[in-house]
Amino acid sequence: MTAVYSKLLLLCRNYKICKMTNTNWIAKVLLSLSILSSFGFASCKKDQTTSGAADLESQSVTTINNAPYTENIAELLQQESGYYVFQLGINQLALKKSTNPEVIALAKSIEKDYLKAQDDLMDYAKAQSVSLAEVLPSDKKKSVERLGKESVKSFDKKYVKLIMKEHNDAIDRWFRVYQETKDSELKLWSYKTLDMLRNHLAEAIRIQHSLK
């Protein structure tokens, strides 16, 4: 993990990410890396989830949002369903408008991951007896519309910046869920989601540095 931390810190310096956000953002990404690596999500099982949660909760970690956490799985899944529609929308734009091979590859990767995650979300929602309406939230609709109006010349930078912002916000949401939820299935879901978000974010940071 030391090597991973060092590489990410080096990315932060080289890519000047601190200009677009603050040190809390970096800490959240590092902490999510620690969570996912220490629990070995790829081979994680439900019984490991319980022991892993106890280990993490014993650490002194500042909650990102100090407001009381209220568990509402139905609302969370409904919001996430809308967010998936949003992510698929902006990545479809990237596939249509970008001519940069790296941006196109990122968009394809994110689209692939979110299509898979969308299927998993539907299965999980069904198990929870939650009905999902795949509707694009109004604020996200405006973001998609603004991005769609960007010129070909400016599109790539705006797209990558939006990917970074949205994934940063999503890390906030899911790390909070990981910390606070008492539902073992949802805690496991948060591991998986944080892993996906972290991978997308790291690649977006790398690409941002290469864009001129």
KAWOFEN-V149360 format. One record per backbone hydrogen bond with DSSP energy under -1.0 kcal/mol. CO is the residue of the C=O (numbers start at 1). NH is the residue of the N-H. Records with the same first field share a line. If there is no record, write none. Layout:
CO->NH + NH
This chain:
1->5
2->6
3->7
4->8
5->9
6->10
7->11
8->12
9->13
10->14
11->15
12->17
16->19
17->20
22->26
23->27
24->28
25->29
26->30
27->31
28->32
29->33
30->34
31->35
32->36
33->37
34->38
35->39
36->41
40->43
41->44
45->49
46->50
47->51
48->52
49->53
50->54
51->55
52->56
53->57
56->59
59->61
72->76
73->77
74->78
75->79
76->80
77->81
78->82
79->83
80->84
81->85
82->86
83->87
84->88
85->89
86->90
87->91
88->92
89->93
90->94
91->95
92->96
93->97
94->98
100->104
101->105
102->106
103->107
104->108
105->109
106->110
107->111
108->112
109->113
110->114
111->115
112->116
113->117
114->118
115->119
116->120
117->121
118->122
119->123
120->124
121->125
122->126
123->127
124->128
125->130
126->129
133->135
137->141
138->142
139->143
140->144
141->145
142->146
143->147
144->148
147->150
151->155
154->158
155->159
156->160
157->161
158->162
159->163
160->164
161->165
162->166
163->167
164->168
165->169
166->170
167->171
168->172
169->173
170->174
171->175
172->176
173->177
174->178
175->179
176->180
177->181
183->187
184->188
185->189
186->190
187->191
188->192
189->193
190->194
191->195
192->196
193->197
194->198
195->199
196->200
197->201
198->202
199->203
200->204
201->205
202->206
203->207
204->208
205->209
207->211
